[in-house]
Amino acid sequence: MPIGIAWHTVVLFFGLVAFTPTRLGDLRAHPMPIADFAAAVARVATLQAHEDSIVAPGGGSILLSHGHRTARVVVLFHGLTDSPLQYFPFAQRLFEQGDNVFVPRLPHHAEKTGNVATLGSLTAEELRDLGDRSVDVAVGLGDTVIVSGLSAGGTIAAWVGQYRADVHRVVLVAPALEVTHVPSLLHGAVLRLALRVPNVTRASPRDSTEPDREPGWATHAVAQTLKLGVAVRKSAAAGAPAVKEVSILLNAHDHTIANGAAIDLGRSWQRHGAVTQIYMLPDSLRLPHDIIDPRHPGNDVGAVYPVLDALIAGARPSSLVGEVK
């Protein structure tokens, strides 16, 4: 085949791939809440027993329980390539304040024999199911359910906020709805391309002192997370979220996710009458994308955790953060 024809064939192929609409499928909620405390704890115990055989040390789902239902239960969703251990110090902080806390492991994460390429099998449907199952369990653990998450976990929290009426409040922390360095006008085409072409990974050697983390990224995992975000944004454009209250915490120094997409989602919820506040951590703090894990270089949890405390409680945070009007 002449080079010119071959090149045009490649261009045509990628053009068709990039601009053929993505079928979102059924990404709505399928709730099956567990009302009984003992049954909810047993469900988590079964999950943890399964994880024991496949998960690296410290990488499994975390349940911090006072042994009875509490006035408030908090679900925390970690980010891509990380594990529930990312949230453990903050979970412990909430537990000491009287909450039951559940930090579930994202599918395919922190596996003993897994790597970044393993994450390429992650799907938006699996993230949806994780959101559903986690809320189902939380209903049995406490009277008022609060859900929060960082990055991909923030996208799951956004999905929960849109679809689960049995949750009182969601707090999205730097939700992965769009990535930086891709103009918003091209985001849809790039996403469709990433969903359809073979998975591409970039990995660094796993740190033996942090076996729960898988440094790097997988394009399919990112794309499937963004796909879930697209479903949330489309639903939010048409109607208010199911939850009563929403807070969004962004980081002006974030070079991983596009803050504008999260602001647009918040604006959609506000237009439909939902109580939604959007806050921005200042660029002067020079914080990384992962503002949760104290193991991450450059973090300042001494500044961030009190802000999260306030947002999870439904209170206005300190003057450290500015409200996005």
C-alpha positions as CSV (number, residue, x, y, z in Angstrom):
1,M,0.0,0.0,0.0
2,P,1.5,3.4,-0.9
3,I,2.6,5.5,2.1
4,G,0.1,8.3,1.3
5,I,-2.8,5.9,1.3
6,A,-1.7,4.2,4.4
7,W,-1.3,7.5,6.2
8,H,-4.8,8.6,5.2
9,T,-6.2,5.3,6.3
10,V,-4.6,5.7,9.8
11,V,-5.9,9.3,10.0
12,L,-9.4,8.1,9.0
13,F,-9.4,5.3,11.5
14,F,-8.4,7.5,14.4
15,G,-10.9,10.1,13.3
16,L,-13.7,7.6,13.3
17,V,-12.6,6.2,16.7
18,A,-12.3,9.7,18.2
19,F,-15.6,11.1,17.0
20,T,-17.9,8.1,17.2
21,P,-20.1,8.7,20.2
22,T,-19.4,6.8,23.4
23,R,-22.2,4.6,24.7
24,L,-22.3,5.2,28.5
25,G,-24.6,2.3,29.2
26,D,-26.4,1.9,32.5
27,L,-24.4,3.9,35.0
28,R,-27.3,4.7,37.3
29,A,-27.6,3.5,40.9
30,H,-28.9,0.1,41.9
31,P,-29.2,0.5,45.7
32,M,-29.6,-2.4,48.1
33,P,-29.0,-0.7,51.5
34,I,-28.2,-2.8,54.5
35,A,-30.2,-1.4,57.4
36,D,-28.8,-3.7,60.1
37,F,-25.4,-2.8,61.8
38,A,-24.3,-6.4,62.3
39,A,-25.1,-7.3,58.7
40,A,-23.2,-4.3,57.4
41,V,-20.1,-5.3,59.5
42,A,-20.4,-8.9,58.3
43,R,-20.5,-7.7,54.7
44,V,-17.2,-5.8,55.2
45,A,-15.6,-8.7,57.0
46,T,-16.4,-11.0,54.0
47,L,-14.9,-8.4,51.7
48,Q,-11.7,-8.2,53.8
49,A,-11.4,-12.0,54.1
50,H,-11.4,-12.1,50.3
51,E,-8.9,-9.4,50.0
52,D,-6.5,-11.1,52.4
53,S,-5.4,-13.5,49.7
54,I,-4.9,-11.0,46.9
55,V,-4.0,-7.6,48.5
56,A,-0.5,-6.3,49.3
57,P,0.2,-5.5,53.0
58,G,-1.7,-2.5,54.1
59,G,-3.7,-2.2,50.9
60,G,-7.1,-3.7,51.9
61,S,-10.4,-2.1,52.7
62,I,-10.5,-0.4,56.1
63,L,-13.4,-0.3,58.5
64,L,-13.0,1.7,61.7
65,S,-16.0,0.8,63.9
66,H,-17.0,1.7,67.4
67,G,-19.0,-1.6,67.6
68,H,-22.4,0.1,67.1
69,R,-24.2,2.5,64.9
70,T,-22.9,6.0,65.2
71,A,-24.7,9.3,64.6
72,R,-22.4,9.8,61.5
73,V,-20.7,7.4,59.2
74,V,-18.1,8.5,56.6
75,V,-17.2,6.7,53.5
76,L,-13.8,7.7,51.9
77,F,-12.8,6.7,48.3
78,H,-9.1,6.7,47.5
79,G,-7.5,7.6,44.1
80,L,-6.2,5.7,41.2
81,T,-3.0,3.6,41.7
82,D,-3.3,4.1,45.5
83,S,-5.1,2.2,48.3
84,P,-7.3,2.8,51.3
85,L,-4.1,3.4,53.3
86,Q,-3.9,6.8,51.5
87,Y,-6.9,7.8,53.7
88,F,-6.0,6.0,56.9
89,P,-4.6,9.0,59.0
90,F,-7.7,11.1,58.1
91,A,-10.0,8.1,58.7
92,Q,-8.4,7.6,62.2
93,R,-9.0,11.3,62.9
94,L,-12.7,11.0,62.0
95,F,-12.9,7.8,64.1
96,E,-11.5,9.6,67.1
97,Q,-14.2,12.2,66.7
98,G,-16.9,9.5,67.1
99,D,-17.6,8.4,63.5
100,N,-17.6,5.0,62.0
101,V,-15.5,5.1,58.9
102,F,-15.3,2.9,55.8
103,V,-12.5,3.2,53.3
104,P,-13.1,0.6,50.5
105,R,-10.4,-0.6,48.1
106,L,-11.0,0.3,44.4
107,P,-11.2,-2.7,42.1
108,H,-7.8,-4.1,40.9
109,H,-5.8,-1.9,43.2
110,A,-3.0,-2.8,45.6
111,E,-2.9,-6.5,44.5
112,K,0.1,-8.5,45.4
113,T,0.7,-9.7,41.9
114,G,-0.8,-6.7,40.2
115,N,0.8,-3.7,38.5
116,V,-0.2,-0.5,36.7
117,A,-1.1,-2.6,33.6
118,T,-3.6,-4.6,35.8
119,L,-5.5,-1.3,36.4
120,G,-6.2,-1.2,32.7
121,S,-9.0,-3.6,33.2
122,L,-10.9,-1.2,35.5
123,T,-14.3,-0.2,34.2
124,A,-16.8,2.6,34.9
125,E,-19.3,0.0,35.8
126,E,-17.0,-1.4,38.5
127,L,-16.6,2.1,40.0
128,R,-20.4,2.5,39.9
129,D,-20.8,-0.8,41.7
130,L,-18.2,0.2,44.3
131,G,-20.1,3.4,45.0
132,D,-23.4,1.5,45.3
133,R,-22.0,-1.3,47.6
134,S,-20.2,1.2,49.8
135,V,-23.2,3.3,50.4
136,D,-25.3,0.1,51.0
137,V,-22.9,-0.8,53.8
138,A,-22.7,2.7,55.2
139,V,-26.5,2.9,55.7
140,G,-26.1,0.1,58.3
141,L,-23.1,1.7,60.1
142,G,-24.6,5.1,61.0
143,D,-27.6,7.4,61.0
144,T,-26.2,10.1,58.7
145,V,-24.1,9.0,55.7
146,I,-21.3,11.3,54.5
147,V,-19.2,10.4,51.4
148,S,-16.0,11.9,50.3
149,G,-13.2,11.0,47.9
150,L,-10.1,12.3,46.2
151,S,-9.4,12.3,42.4
152,A,-11.0,9.1,41.0
153,G,-12.5,8.7,44.4
154,G,-13.9,12.2,44.0
155,T,-15.5,11.1,40.8
156,I,-17.1,8.1,42.6
157,A,-18.3,10.6,45.3
158,A,-19.8,12.8,42.6
159,W,-21.6,9.8,41.2
160,V,-22.9,9.0,44.7
161,G,-24.1,12.5,45.1
162,Q,-26.0,12.5,41.9
163,Y,-27.7,9.1,42.4
164,R,-27.9,8.1,46.1
165,A,-30.6,9.8,48.1
166,D,-29.7,7.9,51.2
167,V,-26.5,9.9,51.5
168,H,-26.8,13.3,53.3
169,R,-23.7,15.0,52.1
170,V,-20.8,14.5,49.6
171,V,-17.5,16.2,49.6
172,L,-15.6,16.0,46.3
173,V,-11.8,16.6,46.6
174,A,-10.2,17.4,43.3
175,P,-12.5,15.1,41.4
176,A,-11.1,13.5,38.2
177,L,-13.7,14.8,35.7
178,E,-11.2,16.2,33.1
179,V,-7.4,16.1,33.0
180,T,-5.1,19.1,32.5
181,H,-3.2,19.7,29.2
182,V,-6.3,18.7,27.2
183,P,-8.5,21.6,26.0
184,S,-12.1,21.2,27.1
185,L,-13.2,21.3,23.4
186,L,-11.1,18.3,22.7
187,H,-11.7,16.4,25.9
188,G,-14.6,14.3,24.5
189,A,-12.6,13.2,21.4
190,V,-9.5,12.3,23.4
191,L,-11.6,10.4,25.9
192,R,-13.3,8.4,23.1
193,L,-9.9,7.6,21.7
194,A,-8.5,6.5,25.0
195,L,-11.4,4.2,25.6
196,R,-11.0,2.4,22.3
197,V,-7.3,2.1,21.6
198,P,-5.1,-0.4,23.4
199,N,-4.2,0.4,27.0
200,V,-1.0,2.4,27.5
201,T,0.9,2.4,30.8
202,R,3.7,4.2,32.4
203,A,5.1,2.6,35.5
204,S,7.8,3.1,38.1
205,P,9.2,0.3,40.3
206,R,7.1,-0.3,43.4
207,D,8.6,1.1,46.6
208,S,9.2,-1.8,48.9
209,T,8.2,0.4,51.9
210,E,4.9,1.2,50.3
211,P,3.6,-2.1,48.7
212,D,0.1,-0.8,48.6
213,R,0.9,1.8,45.9
214,E,1.4,1.3,42.2
215,P,3.4,4.3,40.8
216,G,2.4,5.3,37.3
217,W,-0.8,5.3,35.2
218,A,-2.9,3.3,32.8
219,T,-4.8,5.1,30.1
220,H,-7.8,2.8,30.3
221,A,-8.2,3.3,34.0
222,V,-8.1,7.1,33.6
223,A,-10.5,6.9,30.7
224,Q,-13.0,4.7,32.5
225,T,-12.9,7.1,35.5
226,L,-13.6,10.0,33.2
227,K,-16.4,8.1,31.5
228,L,-18.1,7.8,34.9
229,G,-17.7,11.5,35.3
230,V,-19.3,12.1,31.9
231,A,-22.3,10.2,33.0
232,V,-22.6,12.2,36.2
233,R,-22.2,15.5,34.4
234,K,-24.9,14.6,31.8
235,S,-27.3,13.6,34.6
236,A,-26.4,16.8,36.6
237,A,-27.2,19.0,33.5
238,A,-30.7,17.5,33.5
239,G,-31.5,17.5,37.2
240,A,-30.4,18.1,40.8
241,P,-28.3,15.6,42.7
242,A,-30.0,13.1,45.0
243,V,-28.0,14.3,48.1
244,K,-29.1,17.3,50.1
245,E,-25.7,19.0,50.3
246,V,-22.5,19.1,48.2
247,S,-19.1,20.6,48.8
248,I,-16.3,20.7,46.3
249,L,-12.7,21.3,47.4
250,L,-10.2,22.2,44.7
251,N,-6.5,23.0,44.7
252,A,-5.3,26.0,42.7
253,H,-1.9,24.3,42.3
254,D,-3.3,21.1,40.9
255,H,-1.6,20.1,37.7
256,T,-3.4,16.7,37.3
257,I,-7.1,17.4,37.1
258,A,-9.0,20.4,35.4
259,N,-10.6,22.4,38.1
260,G,-13.0,24.0,35.6
261,A,-14.8,20.7,35.0
262,A,-15.5,20.4,38.7
263,I,-16.7,24.0,38.9
264,D,-19.0,23.4,35.9
265,L,-20.5,20.3,37.7
266,G,-21.1,22.4,40.8
267,R,-22.7,25.1,38.8
268,S,-25.1,22.6,37.3
269,W,-26.1,21.4,40.7
270,Q,-26.6,25.0,41.9
271,R,-28.8,25.8,38.9
272,H,-31.1,22.9,39.9
273,G,-31.4,24.3,43.4
274,A,-29.0,22.0,45.2
275,V,-27.0,23.4,48.2
276,T,-23.5,23.4,46.7
277,Q,-20.4,25.2,47.8
278,I,-17.1,25.3,45.9
279,Y,-13.8,26.1,47.6
280,M,-10.3,26.6,46.4
281,L,-7.0,25.9,48.3
282,P,-4.6,28.7,47.4
283,D,-1.8,28.3,44.9
284,S,0.6,29.7,47.6
285,L,0.4,26.4,49.5
286,R,2.1,24.6,46.5
287,L,0.2,21.4,47.3
288,P,0.3,18.3,45.1
289,H,-2.7,16.7,43.5
290,D,-2.9,14.2,46.3
291,I,-3.6,16.5,49.3
292,I,-4.7,13.6,51.5
293,D,-1.8,11.2,52.0
294,P,0.9,12.5,54.3
295,R,3.3,10.2,52.6
296,H,3.1,12.3,49.4
297,P,6.0,14.8,49.1
298,G,5.0,18.4,49.5
299,N,1.8,17.6,51.4
300,D,0.5,19.8,54.3
301,V,-2.2,17.7,56.1
302,G,-1.9,20.1,59.0
303,A,-3.5,22.7,56.8
304,V,-5.8,20.4,54.7
305,Y,-7.3,18.1,57.3
306,P,-9.1,20.9,59.3
307,V,-10.6,22.1,56.0
308,L,-11.9,18.6,55.3
309,D,-13.2,18.3,58.9
310,A,-15.3,21.4,58.4
311,L,-16.6,20.3,55.0
312,I,-17.6,16.8,56.1
313,A,-19.4,18.4,59.1
314,G,-21.2,20.8,56.7
315,A,-19.5,23.8,58.2
316,R,-17.7,26.7,56.5
317,P,-13.9,26.0,56.4
318,S,-11.3,28.5,57.6
319,S,-10.3,31.6,55.7
320,L,-7.4,29.5,54.4
321,V,-9.6,28.5,51.4
322,G,-11.6,30.9,49.2
323,E,-15.1,30.3,48.0
324,V,-15.6,30.1,44.3
325,K,-18.5,32.3,43.4
